[in-house]
């Protein structure tokens, strides 16, 4: 991936990390949660950032996320659901965040509160009042929290502004099952843009001296497969279309974009 993007496409690194490093993609490192029958990319993304204790310095124009699997030999989860919208608010360094209790501007972060007052990374952000209230509970009195860095301009307007949330849009999923990659690609940037499936080796003409025949087919049902009812998919796996199975079972990389950042970067 790095060789392709850096040396052939000559692109600058997409990600700037709070550790001072730069990267072209983000590898998910998580511990397996057996209670998750169909984990979403959002859930794994938040778990990975929580455990690594790093943040992104800014919203990237493109975010390539590698699933917790290694080639075709190891999958941490048999199925992963790509999130259509990825909420990156709580992984951006110095970005304004909401208090998980009252919704006002958060000024503290407590990692030990993960999934206690809410779900995911939003559950670890607190305003000063709610931090004190939440940690009067005997189970949380030993927690350690840290102060968040809030942009001065937002601090001045916090009583008059809604704390914004930052989202990135799924535009491609690269999958691998056996010997080659296939891709689901969104044909446009609007929410209603159609999806297609590309297989560079869908068919073959001839034997040793033959050649591969690529194929592109429309996938109008893909948004439905990724909808709010997707939690029912594992129960229906035997009846799912072949493309839906490949999307859920063979996802290797999910690619997200921010159309707002893309306009000036």
C-alpha positions as CSV (number, residue, x, y, z in Angstrom):
1,X,0.0,0.0,0.0
2,X,2.7,2.5,1.0
3,X,4.8,1.7,-2.1
4,X,1.7,2.1,-4.4
5,X,0.6,5.4,-2.9
6,X,4.0,7.0,-2.1
7,X,6.2,5.8,-5.0
8,X,3.7,5.4,-7.9
9,X,1.0,7.9,-7.1
10,X,3.5,10.2,-5.3
11,X,0.9,11.3,-2.8
12,X,1.6,12.9,0.5
13,X,0.8,10.9,3.6
14,X,-3.0,11.1,4.3
15,X,-2.7,10.8,8.1
16,X,-0.8,13.0,10.6
17,X,-0.7,11.4,14.1
18,X,-0.4,13.0,17.5
19,X,2.8,10.9,18.0
20,X,4.4,13.0,15.3
21,X,4.3,10.2,12.7
22,X,2.7,10.2,9.3
23,X,1.0,7.4,7.5
24,X,-0.9,6.4,4.4
25,X,-3.3,4.1,6.1
26,X,-4.4,3.0,9.6
27,X,-4.2,-0.6,10.7
28,X,-6.8,-1.6,13.3
29,X,-5.3,-3.3,16.4
30,X,-8.0,-4.6,18.7
31,X,-8.7,-7.4,21.2
32,X,-11.4,-9.7,20.1
33,X,-14.8,-9.1,21.7
34,X,-16.8,-12.3,21.6
35,X,-20.0,-10.4,22.4
36,X,-19.8,-8.7,18.9
37,X,-21.5,-11.0,16.4
38,X,-21.2,-8.4,13.6
39,X,-18.8,-5.6,14.6
40,X,-18.9,-2.4,12.7
41,X,-15.9,-0.5,11.4
42,X,-16.9,2.3,13.7
43,X,-16.7,0.1,16.8
44,X,-13.3,-1.4,15.8
45,X,-12.0,2.1,14.8
46,X,-12.9,3.5,18.2
47,X,-11.5,0.5,20.2
48,X,-8.2,0.7,18.3
49,X,-7.7,4.4,18.9
50,X,-8.7,4.0,22.6
51,X,-6.1,1.2,23.1
52,X,-3.3,2.9,21.1
53,X,-3.9,6.2,22.9
54,X,-3.1,8.3,19.8
55,X,-5.2,10.8,17.8
56,X,-5.2,12.3,14.4
57,X,-3.9,15.9,14.3
58,X,-6.5,16.8,11.7
59,X,-9.4,15.4,9.6
60,X,-7.8,13.7,6.6
61,X,-9.1,14.0,3.1
62,X,-8.8,10.3,2.7
63,X,-8.7,7.6,5.5
64,X,-7.8,4.0,4.5
65,X,-8.5,1.6,7.3
66,X,-7.1,-2.0,7.3
67,X,-9.2,-4.6,9.0
68,X,-7.9,-6.8,11.8
69,X,-6.9,-9.6,9.5
70,X,-3.7,-10.8,7.9
71,X,-4.0,-11.7,4.2
72,X,-6.3,-14.7,3.7
73,X,-4.9,-16.8,6.6
74,X,-6.2,-15.0,9.7
75,X,-9.5,-13.1,10.4
76,X,-10.2,-11.8,13.9
77,X,-13.9,-11.7,13.0
78,X,-15.6,-13.8,10.4
79,X,-17.8,-10.8,9.4
80,X,-17.3,-7.0,9.7
81,X,-19.9,-4.4,8.7
82,X,-18.4,-1.4,6.9
83,X,-19.9,1.8,8.4
84,X,-21.4,4.1,5.7
85,X,-20.5,7.1,7.8
86,X,-17.5,7.2,10.1
87,X,-17.7,9.5,13.1
88,X,-14.1,10.8,13.6
89,X,-14.9,13.6,16.1
90,X,-13.4,11.9,19.1
91,X,-10.1,10.9,17.5
92,X,-9.2,14.4,16.2
93,X,-6.7,16.2,18.5
94,X,-7.9,19.5,19.9
95,X,-11.3,19.2,18.2
96,X,-14.3,20.3,20.2
97,X,-16.2,17.4,21.7
98,X,-19.6,16.9,23.5
99,X,-20.1,16.0,27.1
100,X,-21.5,12.4,27.0
101,X,-24.1,13.4,29.7
102,X,-25.4,16.9,28.9
103,X,-24.1,17.5,25.4
104,X,-22.3,20.7,26.3
105,X,-18.6,21.4,25.5
106,X,-16.4,18.6,27.0
107,X,-13.3,19.7,28.8
108,X,-12.2,16.3,30.3
109,X,-11.6,12.8,29.0
110,X,-11.7,9.6,31.0
111,X,-10.7,6.5,29.1
112,X,-11.8,4.2,32.0
113,X,-15.4,5.4,31.4
114,X,-15.5,3.8,27.9
115,X,-18.9,2.3,27.2
116,X,-20.2,3.1,30.7
117,X,-22.3,6.3,30.4
118,X,-22.8,5.9,26.6
119,X,-21.4,3.8,23.8
120,X,-18.0,4.2,22.1
121,X,-15.6,7.1,22.3
122,X,-18.3,9.7,23.0
123,X,-18.7,8.0,26.3
124,X,-15.4,9.2,27.7
125,X,-15.9,13.0,27.2
126,X,-17.3,15.2,30.1
127,X,-17.9,18.8,31.0
128,X,-16.6,19.8,34.4
129,X,-19.9,19.4,36.2
130,X,-20.8,16.0,34.7
131,X,-17.3,14.7,35.3
132,X,-17.7,15.3,39.1
133,X,-21.2,13.8,39.1
134,X,-20.3,10.7,37.1
135,X,-17.2,10.0,39.3
136,X,-19.0,10.2,42.6
137,X,-20.1,6.6,41.8
138,X,-18.1,4.2,43.9
139,X,-17.1,2.1,40.8
140,X,-15.5,5.2,39.2
141,X,-13.8,6.9,42.1
142,X,-10.4,5.4,41.2
143,X,-10.6,6.6,37.5
144,X,-8.0,8.9,36.2
145,X,-9.0,11.6,33.7
146,X,-7.1,14.2,31.7
147,X,-8.0,17.7,30.6
148,X,-8.8,18.3,26.9
149,X,-7.3,21.0,24.8
150,X,-10.2,23.2,23.5
151,X,-9.7,25.7,20.7
152,X,-9.8,29.2,22.3
153,X,-12.2,30.5,19.6
154,X,-14.7,27.8,20.4
155,X,-14.3,28.3,24.2
156,X,-15.4,31.9,23.7
157,X,-18.5,30.9,21.7
158,X,-19.4,27.6,23.5
159,X,-22.7,29.0,24.9
160,X,-23.9,30.0,21.5
161,X,-22.6,27.1,19.3
162,X,-23.6,23.5,18.9
163,X,-20.6,21.2,19.3
164,X,-20.1,19.9,15.7
165,X,-19.5,16.2,14.8
166,X,-17.1,15.3,12.1
167,X,-18.0,12.5,9.6
168,X,-16.3,10.8,6.8
169,X,-18.1,8.9,4.0
170,X,-17.4,5.4,2.8
171,X,-16.4,5.3,-0.8
172,X,-14.7,2.0,-1.4
173,X,-14.2,-1.5,0.2
174,X,-11.3,-3.7,-1.0
175,X,-11.9,-7.4,-0.4
176,X,-9.9,-10.6,-0.7
177,X,-11.0,-14.2,-0.4
178,X,-8.4,-16.4,-2.1
179,X,-6.0,-15.2,-4.7
180,X,-6.9,-11.7,-5.8
181,X,-8.6,-8.4,-4.8
182,X,-12.0,-7.2,-5.7
183,X,-13.6,-3.9,-5.0
184,X,-16.9,-2.2,-4.2
185,X,-16.8,1.4,-5.3
186,X,-19.2,4.3,-4.9
187,X,-19.7,6.1,-8.2
188,X,-19.9,9.7,-6.9
189,X,-19.9,11.7,-3.7
190,X,-23.6,12.3,-3.0
191,X,-25.5,10.1,-0.5
192,X,-27.5,8.6,-3.2
193,X,-24.6,7.8,-5.6
194,X,-24.8,4.2,-6.9
195,X,-22.3,1.5,-6.0
196,X,-20.6,-1.0,-8.3
197,X,-18.5,-4.1,-7.9
198,X,-15.2,-4.6,-9.8
199,X,-13.5,-7.9,-10.4
200,X,-10.4,-7.8,-12.6
201,X,-10.4,-11.6,-12.9
202,X,-14.1,-12.4,-13.2
203,X,-13.5,-14.7,-16.2
204,X,-10.6,-16.1,-18.2
205,X,-10.0,-16.8,-21.9
206,X,-7.6,-19.6,-22.6
207,X,-5.2,-21.4,-20.4
208,X,-1.4,-20.8,-19.9
209,X,-1.3,-18.1,-22.6
210,X,-4.7,-16.8,-22.0
211,X,-5.9,-13.6,-20.4
212,X,-8.3,-12.4,-17.6
213,X,-11.6,-10.7,-18.4
214,X,-12.6,-8.0,-15.9
215,X,-16.1,-7.2,-15.0
216,X,-18.0,-4.3,-13.5
217,X,-21.6,-4.8,-12.2
218,X,-24.0,-2.5,-10.4
219,X,-24.7,-3.1,-6.7
220,X,-27.9,-1.2,-6.1
221,X,-28.6,-3.1,-2.8
222,X,-25.4,-2.3,-1.1
223,X,-26.8,0.6,1.0
224,X,-29.4,-1.8,2.2
225,X,-26.8,-4.3,3.3
226,X,-25.1,-1.6,5.3
227,X,-28.3,-0.1,6.8
228,X,-29.6,-0.1,10.4
229,X,-31.1,-3.5,9.9
230,X,-27.7,-5.0,9.1
231,X,-27.5,-6.6,12.6
232,X,-30.0,-9.2,11.2
233,X,-27.6,-10.3,8.4
234,X,-25.7,-13.0,10.3
235,X,-29.0,-14.9,10.8
236,X,-29.8,-14.6,7.1
237,X,-26.3,-15.4,5.8
238,X,-27.4,-18.6,3.9
239,X,-29.8,-16.5,1.9
240,X,-27.6,-13.4,1.2
241,X,-26.5,-12.6,-2.3
242,X,-23.0,-13.5,-3.2
243,X,-21.8,-9.9,-3.3
244,X,-23.3,-9.2,0.1
245,X,-21.3,-12.2,1.6
246,X,-18.1,-10.9,0.0
247,X,-18.6,-7.4,1.4
248,X,-19.2,-8.7,4.9
249,X,-16.8,-11.7,5.1
250,X,-13.9,-10.6,2.9
251,X,-13.4,-6.9,3.6
252,X,-9.7,-6.1,3.8
253,X,-9.6,-2.3,3.5
254,X,-12.3,0.3,3.9
255,X,-11.7,3.7,2.4
256,X,-13.4,6.9,3.6
257,X,-13.3,10.5,2.4
258,X,-14.2,13.9,3.6
259,X,-15.7,15.9,0.8
260,X,-15.3,19.1,2.8
261,X,-11.5,18.6,3.4
262,X,-11.1,17.5,-0.2
263,X,-12.2,20.9,-1.5
264,X,-9.1,22.6,-0.2
265,X,-6.5,19.9,0.1
